[in-house]
Amino acid sequence: INAEYMGHFLSVYFFSNQRMESYATHFQKIRIEDIFGYYSFNANTQQSYLSGATCEEIRRCVLQHTPVAPAIAEDFAAGVLRWAVERGATHFTHWFVPMTGRSAQKHDSFVKVVGDRVISQFSGKMLSFAEPDGSSFPSGGLRCTHEARGYTIWDPSVPPFIINHRTGATLYIPSVFISWTGQALDEKLPLLRANERLSREGLRMLKVAGLGDHESMWTNSGCEQEFFLLDADFALARPDLLQCGRTLVGSVPPRGQKLDDHYFGDLSERTMQLINDVERELWKLGIPQTTRHKEVAPGQYEMAPVFTNANIASDHNILVMETTQRVAHHYGMEAIFHEKPFAGLNGSGKHNNWSIGTSKTGTVFQPGPVPNQNLLFMIFTAATLRAVNVHSDLMRIAIASAGNDHRLGANEAPPAIISVYLGEEIDTAVRKFAAGDESPTEFNLTIDIGASGLPIFKRDSTDRNRTSPFAFTGNKFEFRAVGGGQTPHRSNYILNTVVAESCKYIADEIEKLGPKDDAARLEAAKTVTRKVLNENMRVVFNGNAYSPEWHEEAAKRGLLNLRNTAQALERLTDPKNIALFTDLGIFDKESVHARQTAWLEEYVGKLSIEAECMDEITSSRILPVASSWFNTMCVCLNNATVQSGGEAGNMFHAGRVTKVAQLIEQMVKAADHMNSVRERVEKAETELEKAKITADELAPSMQAVRSAVDSLERLCPARDWPLPTYQDMLFTGQSFNVIPNVTGGGSQSTNATAIGGGGGGRGNASALWF
């Protein structure tokens, strides 16, 4: 960064700090209780706008998975309209999650013309159904232009909510999205189906095991969301970030994350205010956001909620990402959720904390004081281990994406080998139970920390294994391998589906033993649970999953290692998986094939966009700068040679001139090869063939281009480099302050726009969520 820019930066930086102090005087104290759920038509709010009978009927329908009667829908619509209008809403939308992995919405006003005036109208039919175009979303061939009809249908299990866009407010109706033939075109409907199947099969398993009658069962989820915050002027000056969600080129600065001092570090004033505003907006929506902190990489952060019902939690996570992006714009920043926006630094995950609850238990995964005497814990642990072992291919598919391929196995995230971490003490208890040993095991949970004046502390029954894809963490499992930009719906519905199948399997095996009374059922359940545990313990690994030794050990155990998305998605239509989804009623056979096609198209499409963007960057930005610098160096070399009589000039310049020339040639050749591979991808006949070429050839060819460009960046003058660098985005840009315009008119940015190719303004950067 040149001196002229730095002088400008220093002047506006100190001016900005003064303005920040002025802005801080507008701080208003709030009580979370006063604002929580203000924009959510939740159960508490419903009591003020609906009849008691309607509230009770809605609750019953949600718990028992039964449809809402038209008369109840009319009453609900009238109540939610009155509530929404009181809060300034003029429009409504059916809000759904198509297979793009992002939310979709079409807004309609409440306007109804009556003579020469208008009134607000919202009927039960308007609440319950809408008709978007089914062919304009990914469908894998289920919908096309001449068969385009689709429907959105209200999901009563998730409260409607209002988004206030400062100039107006809209009522959002969480919905599913289906085709005219009734096939799921979204990510929510499969989750609702999987929730019901797990409830059905889990309750049946408990009943035949003699573990009592439980009225209902559900799954809980909570996503620890990682993301990057970047100054918008830098982010929007990067065509790769804008179009692909990640940097395709860029040299890691010397510091990077080597000092481990960013994790849990102090948040800057700008970032703290931004996240404060995000949390307040989420609380208003009824989202119980609770945790915030810096993550490992510079510019990286994490937020997490209190865990709740998996369907609601999945929708909430979409809102967390959308709200963070929306608020970030008011602070002159961009929130990036891509799994690997910066090479050489940690990527972003979405650790999905998953558990099962019933009407009689908080969670079935509570080990208790003597885990190997707790049959409820053991039988569900057995079902989960079997699910992960038998369906490890589907667990891998649940986290498969173009972005996550960069992250998995990169010593920052779990490998693509799916395994389960139990921890030393739970592992011991499980193995004792499997061997028929129910004798108590003493676990010393008290730690002597050597300072008697501090509180007595008891450690958890399990350690935290950050290298495991699926780790037990005390009373739940943490699916750590989910990508930061992915919707949690897919990982939840696949997880619920495979566990439901295992519950069904265990229940069937118990019934085969023919127990006649409660005591016999309990013994039969123990017998089957021990058998299932012994048959599926190969998937348990408590060591370092990053290590090469684990890869060798996993291969000996026969565990799958599907290294990329193409390899994973190929398995989706295996007969085993089609039978699983069709038998449980999650998808029909055609829909399984359609999902595979849609996800393969997405994978190929994203990498094709990246390759085309990389070609544009190298040819129109990097090559001109590198060539100009090469010519300048040649002139300098010639002058130095003349002035020094030959040898001194050569010693000083010749090596660098040669290196730059070699790298330019390497970059051009690599780009030409990349483009030839792109042509082969386009000519491939099937989506699977395209995906395989993309994974095996296109991705490595892009890496070859990047290697040359990143080396050139370290040799060319910083003032001439045509893109904001990692240094600019992750260090310099993190120091800027922006004063939000609290009246809603944008922000006053202090950022210089003349760095590395210019700024760009405050455009809509929703493309940065990938």
N, C-alpha and C positions, 0 to 999 in steps of 0.2 A: 504494500500500500504506500503510495507516494506521500511526500511531505505535505503537499497542498491539501490532499484529502485528510490527512491526520490533523492538520490545523483546523479544518472545518469540523471534523469529528469532535475534537476537544472543546471547541466553542459551543457547539450545540449540546454536547453531553452535559456540561455544567449548567447551561441554561435549562436543560431538561430536568436536571435534578431539582432546581429551584421550583419549577412548575410541579414536579412530583410532590414536593412538600406542600405546595398550595392545594393540590388535589387531595392530599391526605386529610386535610382539614374537613373535607366533606364526608369523611367516614362516619357511618351511622351504625350504632350497635344494633344487633339483631338477636332474636332468640330463634333457634332453629324450629322450635315448636310453633312459632307464630307464622312461619312461611311454608313449612313442610306440607306438600300436597296441595298448595293453593291452586295449582293448575292441573290437578289430577281429580277425576271424578271417581274417587276410591270409595271403599265401603263406608267410611265415616261420613264423607260428603253426601253419599247417596241417601243416607238417613234423613237429611234435611230437604231433599228434593223428590223423594219417592215415597210411596206408601210402604208401610211395614210389610205388607203382604208381598209387594214387588221385590223389596230387598231380600226377603227370606227366599222367595222363589228363584231369584238370580243366584243366590248363594247355593241353593240346593242343586240347581242345574249345573253349576261349575263343579261341585264336589262329586256329583253322580254322573257327570258326562252325559246329560240329557239336553235336548234342544229347548230353547226359550220359546214359549207360546207367543203367537202374534199379539194377543192382548197385553201381555207383559212387555213385549218389545215396544208397543205404542206408549205405555206408561213410562218406560225407561227413556224413550226418545223425547217425550214432553219434558221430563225432568232434566235431562242433560241439556236440552235446548235452553231452558230457563237459566240453568247454571252457567252455560257458555256465554249467553248474551250478557249476563250480569258482569262477566269478566272481559267484555269487549269483543267477543268473537262474532265475525260476520260471515264466515265460511266454514265448511267442514270438508273433510277428506277421509276416504278409506286408506289407511296407511298400511302397507304390506311390504314384504321382503322377497322380491323375486330372485331368480337364480343368478342375478348380478351380484348378490351378496350385499347390496345396499338397499335402503328403503326407497319406495316409490309412492307417489301420491298425485292425485288429480283433485283440484279444489273446486267446489261448487258453493255458491252463496246460499244463504237461508231465504233469499228473496222469493216471495210469491205475490203475484199481481192480483189484486182484488179491486176491480173497477178502475178507478183512477188513483189508487194508492197501493202501497206494498206493505206486506206483513212478513214476519219471520216464520218460516215453516220448517219442521223437521219431523217426519213421520217415522213410524216403526219400519216401514219398507225402506225408506232412505237410510235408516240406521243399519238395517240388516244386509242390504245388497247394493252392489253397484256393478257397472259393466265397463271395465277397461278393455283395451285391445290386447288379446292374448298373443297375437303374432309378433308384436313389437318387442317382446321380451325373450330372453333365452328360453327355449323349450325343448331343444334336442330333437326337433321334428314333430313334436306333439301338436303344434299349431303352425299354420302357414297363412299366407295372405288371403287365400280363398276359403280358409277355415279358421277365422280369426277370433271368434267370440270367446271371451273369458269373463269370469265373475270374481268379485271380491265379496267375502262374507264375514260379517262381524264376529269377532272372537270375544265373547262375554267374560272370559277368564282374565283379561287384561284391561284395567280401567282406561276409558277414554281420557285424553289429556289435551291441553291447549298449548300451542306454541305462540308466543307473543313476538311478533317480528317488528316491534317498536312502532311501525306505522299501521299495524293491524294485527288481529289475532285469528287463529284458525283452530277449530275443533278437530282433533285427530281420532279416528276410530280404528284401533288395531284390528287387522283383518287377515284372512287367508286368501289365497289367489288360486283359482282352479280354472281348468279349461271347460268348454261346453260339454265335454264328455265326462267331467268330474275328476279328471286326473290333476294331481298337485303340480302347480307351476311355480311354487314358492318354497321357502325354507321353513316356514312356520307350520303348515299343515302336517308335514311328516313328523315334526316334533310333537304336535298334539296327538297324532296317532300313536307315536312311540310311547308317550306318557301314559296313554290309556292301556296299551298292551303291557307295559311294565307293571302298572297298577293291577291289572287283571291277573297276570301270571305270578306276580309277587305275592298277592293276597292268597292266591290258590296254594302256592308253595307253603306259606305260613300255616294255612289251614290243614293241609295234609300232613305237615310236620308236627302237628299238635302244639303249635306255638300260640294258640289263642285266636280269637276272631278280631280282626282289625277292620274297621269300617272303610278306611281309605288309605291310599298310598300315593306318594308323589316324589318327585326328585327336586332337589335344591341345586342351585348353581350360583357361582359368583366369580366374575372375571376380573383378574388383576390386569388392568389395561396399561401397556407400555406404549410410549409415543415420543416423538421428537417435536420440539418447538423451535422454529427458525424465524429469523427476521424476514418479513415478506419481501422486501426489496431484493434480498439475496435469493430467496427461494424462487421467486417469479422470474428472475433473470437466468434461471437454469432450465432450459427446455426439457432436459431429462426428468427433473423433479416434477415439472408441470405436467408432462404427458405420461410419464411412467411411474411416478411416485417414488423413484429412487435415483441416485446418481449413477450414471453409466460410466463415468470417468471421474477421477479425482485422486490425488495423492494424499495419504494420511499425514498430518503434520507431526513433527517429532514428538510432541507430548502425548497426543492421542488420549488414551485412557490408562496410560502406563502407571500413573501414580496412585490409582485407585482412590482419588480424592473427590471425585464427583458424586459417588454413591452416598446418599443420605446427607449431602452437603446442604449449605444454607441456600435458600431460594432467593434469587434477585428480586428487587422491588417490583420490577415489571412482571416477572413470572408469578410472584406471589399474588399480585392483584388480579392477574389473569385467571389463575386457578381458583382464587376466592370467588370470582364472578361465575366461573364454571360451576362450582359447587352450589352456589346459591340458586342458579338456574335449575340444576338437577334436583335440589331439595324441593323447589317449587313444583317440579314434575312428579314428586313423590318417590324419587330415586334415592335410596339411603346411602349416599356416597360418604365414605368415612376416612379413607387413607390417601395421603399424597406424599410424595418424596421424589428426590432426584434418583435417577437410575445410574448405571455404571458408566455409560458413554457420555461425553459432553453434549449438552443440549437434549438429553433424554430424561424422561420423567415417567412416573407411574401413579395411577389412581385406582382405587378399589372400593367396592361397595360392601355393605352388609349383605350376606348371601340370602337368596329368596327362591321362590318357585322357579324352576328352570325355564318355563315358558316366559314368565314375566322378566326374569333376569336376562334372557337372551334379547328381548325387545329393549330392555333398559340399556344394554351394552351398545346397541345401535344408537340410542339417544345420547349416550355418553360421548361417542365419537362425533356425532353430528353437532352436539352442543359445544364441544371443545373447539371444533373448527369454526363454528359461527362466532363464538366469543373471541377466539384468537384474532379474527379479522379486525375487531375493534381495537386491538392492541398492536396492530401492524405486524402480526405474526401469522405463521402458518403451522398448523398441527399436522404432522405426518405419521400415518399409522402403518406404512409399508413395513414388511418384516425385515428388510435389509436396505435401508436408504443409503448407508455409508459403508463401503467396503473397508475392512480392517478394523471396524469398531463393532461393538455389540449391536445386534438387531433387536427388534421389538416382538415380544410374545404377548399372549393373552391367556395367562394361566387360569384354566377353568376348574374351579373347586366344586366338585360334584359329590352329592350324597343322596341317600334315600331316607325318607321319613314316613312314618305312619301315624294314624290317629292316636296310637298308644305310646309312640316313642318319638323323641326328638330326632334321632338318627339311628338307623340300624347298625351303623359302623362305630358305635360307642363300645370299646373293648371291655370296659368294666374292670374291677380290681383283679379278677382272675379270668383273663380272656379265654383260656382253653376250657372253662366251664360255662361259657356264654354261647349257647347254641345259636341264638339269634344272630350274634356277630359272626360266628363261624360259617353259618349256612349262606349268608349274603356275601361274605368274603370268598367262599368257595364259588358261588355263582359269578362273582366279578372276575376272579382269576381264570375261571373256565372261559368266560366271555372274551377276555383279552387274549388268551392262548389260542382258542379255536378260531377267533375272528380277528387275529392281528392284522390281516390284510385290510379289513374294514376300518380298524382303528387308524391305520396308516392313511387310508383314503380320507378319513375325517379331517386330517390336517394337511392334505395335499394341496399345494398351490404353487404357482410360479414364484411368488415371493418367498414362501416358506422353504423352498428348496435351497435358497441361499443361506438360510439360518440353521436348519437342522444339521446337527453333527459338526458344527463349526466351533466347538469348544466354548460356546456361549449358550447353547440350547441342546436339548436331548438329541441323540442320534435318531436316524430313521428306523432303527431296530426297536420294536415296541416291547418293553419289559415293564415289570411292576416292582416297585420298591416297597417293602413292608417295614423295614427297620429291624434292628437286632432283636429287640424284646418281643415284638409282635410276631416276627418270623419264628422265634423260639416257641412261642405259644401255639402258633398254627401247626408247626411240625409236631409238637407234643400231642395236640388234639388228633392230628392225622394218624399218629401212631397208637392212639387209644389211651394216651396218658392224660388224665384230667387232674393230676395232682397239682396243687398250687405252686406257682413259681414266684420266688421273691425277687422283686425288682427294686433296687435301691434308687428312688427318684429324688432323694434329698442331696443337695450339693453343698459341701462345705466351702464357702467362698473366702474364708480366712479373715473376715471382718465381722466381728460379733455384733456390731451395732446396726447391721443391715437386716432387713426382713428375712425370715427363713424362706428359702426358695426351693420349690420342687420342679424338676425338669419334666419335659414331656416324655411320654412313653416311646416316642420315635424321634430320631434325628431328622434333619431336613436334607434330603438328597437332591441337589439342584441339577444333577445330571440325568435323572430318571424321567422318562416320558410320562409315566403314570405312577405317582408316588402317594402312598398312604401317609396322611399328615395328622394323625391323632384321632379324628372322628369322621374323616372324609378322604376322598382321593383327589389329587391335584393333577389334572391333565395338562402338564406343563408344555406340551409340544404344539399347542394351538397357536397359530400365527396372529400377530398383532392386528392385521387388516382383515382377518376372516370374521364372518359372522359366527357367533357361538351356537347358532341353531343347529348347524350340521354336526358339530362334534357332540352336541347333546342328544340329537335324535339317533345318531348311529350308536352312541354309548348306551342309550336306553333300550334300543332295539336288541343289541347283542346280549345285554344283561337279561332282558325279558325272555329271550330264547333259552338262556341258561337256567332261569327260574323254572321255566316250563320243563326243561330236561330233568332237573332235580325233582320236581313234583311228580313227573311221570315215573322216575326211577323209584321213588318212595312208594307210589301206588302199586308198582309191580311186586313189591314185597308183601302186599296184602295185610297191612296192620289192621287190627280189629278194634282197638281202644286207644285212649290217649297215651298210655304208657308205651304201648307197642309202636304207636306213631313216632313218639320221641326217639325210641331206639332205632327205628328204621331210618329216621332222619339223620341220626348220628352216623349210622353205617354208610348211607349214601354220601353224606358230606365228607367223611373221611376218604371215601373212594374218589370223589371229585377232586379233593385237594391233592391227593397223591398223584393223580393223573395229570395235573396241570401245574405242578410246582416248577416246571422247567422255565416258566415265564418270569419267575421271581429272581431278581438280581439286586443285591444291596450294595454293590461296589460302585466304582467309578465308571459310569457308562461312556465317558469321553475316551477312555483308554483303548489303545489298539488291542490289548489283551482281551477286552470284553467282546470285540468284534470277532476274534478268533473263537472265543468260548461260545458266543451266540451261534456261530455257524455249526459248532459241534453239537449244540442242543437242537439244531434244526429250526432255529427261529429265522423268520424272513428278514431280509434287508433290502427293502424296496427303496433304492437310492434317490429316485426322482419321481416327479408327479406322473410322468408317462408310464413308468413301471407300475406305480400304484393303481392308477385308474384302469389299466388293462385288466386288473383282477376284479373289477366291480361286477362284471357280467359272468363271472364263474358260476357254474350251476349251483354251488353251495350258497352263494350270495343271493341269487335270484330266488332260490327256494326259501331262504330266510325271510326276505322282504315280502314275498307273496304269501307265504304261510301265515305270517303275522298281520297281513293286510296293510303294510306300510306303503308299498308300491305294487302295481301289477308289473308283469314282465316287460311290457312296452315302456313303462316309465323308468325302469332300471336302465334299459338301454338308452333312453332319452337323456337321463342324468349323465351317463357316461359321455355321450356325444356333446352335451352342453358344456361339461367341465373340460373336456379335451379341447373344444373350440376356444374356451376362455384361456386355457393354458397356451395354446399355439398363438392365439391372437395377441396376448400380452407380450410374449417374447418376440413376435414379429414386429410389433410396435416399437419395442426396445431396439431391435436391430435396425429398423428404419431410422429411428431417432439417432442412434449412434452413428449411422452413415452420414446423416445430415450434420451432426456436430463435427465429425472429423473432417468432412470435405469442405464445409463452408465456414468453419470457425478455427479448428485446430491447425489444419494444413496451411492456410494462408499465414497465420502467425508464425508457425514453425519455419515455413519457407522464408518468410521475411527475416527472421532472426538468423537463419542459416546464411542468407545473402549478406547480412550485416557482419556476421562473423568472418565470412570469406574476405570482405573488404578489410576488416581489421587485421586479419591474418596477413593479407598481402602488404598492408602498410607496415605492420610490425616487422615483416620479413625484410622489406626494403630498408627500413630505418636501422635494423640491427645487423644488417649484413647477412641475414639468412637464418642462422641457427637459433638465436634467442627467440625470435618471433614464432618459429615452429614449435619450440618447446612450450611456449605459453599458450598457443591457440590451437595447434594442429589436432591434439587429442580430442578437444571438445567439438571442433568442427566435424571431425570424423564421426564422433558419437551421435551428434544431431543428425547427420546425413543418414547414418545407419538406422536410427529410430524412425525417421520420416519414411524411409523405404520399407521398414518393417510394418509401420502403421498402414501404408497404402496397400501393401500386399495382403495384410491380414484383413483389411476392409474389403478388398476385392474377393477374397475367399469367402468372407461372411456373406457378401451379396450373392455369390454363386450358390451358397447353401440356402439362402432365402428363396431363390428361384426353384430349387428342388423341393422345398417345403410346399410352395404354392402348387407345384405340379403333382404332388402326391395325391393318390386317389381317395384314401380314407383318412378320417380324423386321427385314428390311432397311428397310422403310418406317418402322418405329419408330425404328431407329437413325439414319436420316437426319433425322427430326424432332428427335430427341434432340440430335444434333450441331449442327444448323443453328439450332434455336430454343430448346430447353430449356437447353443450356449457356450461351448468351448471356443468357437471362432470369435464370439464377442469378447471373451476374456483375453484372447490374443490381441485384439485391437486395443483393449483397455490397457494392457501391460505396456504397450508402446506409448500410448498417450500419457499415461501417468509418469513414465520416465521422462518424456519431453517436458512435462510441467515442471519437473525439478531442475531442468536445464534452461528453460526460457525465462526471460525477465518477467517478474511478477506484474509489473505495470502493464505489460502487453497481453497477459493471459486473458482470453476472451470470456472466461466464465468465473463467477465467484468460486473461490477455493474452499476446501474444508476448513482452512484457517479462518476465512471470512465468516463462514456460516456457523461454525461450532465454537469459535472463541470470540472474534471481534463482534459479531452480530449478537452474541449473548449479552454484551455489555450495554447495548442501546436501551434507551428508555423511550416509551411512547405514552403520551397523555391521552387517555380515552376521552372522547367527547360524550359526556354523560347525558346529553340531550338527544343522542342517537344520530348525530350527523357525521359519523365516521371517526377518524382519529387524526391527531397532529403528529406526524412522524418526524423524528429527528434524524432519520437515516439518510446518509449520502447515497445517491443513486448512480454515481459514476464509477462504481467499483466493478472491475472485471466484466465489462459488457453492459453495464447499466442496471437500472432498477426495474421499473415496469408498472408501478402503481398497485392499487388494491383490487385487482380483478377477482373474479370468483374462482377460487383455487380448490374447488371440491375434488378435482382430479388428483389431489395429493393424498386422498384416502384410497389405498389399493390393498 
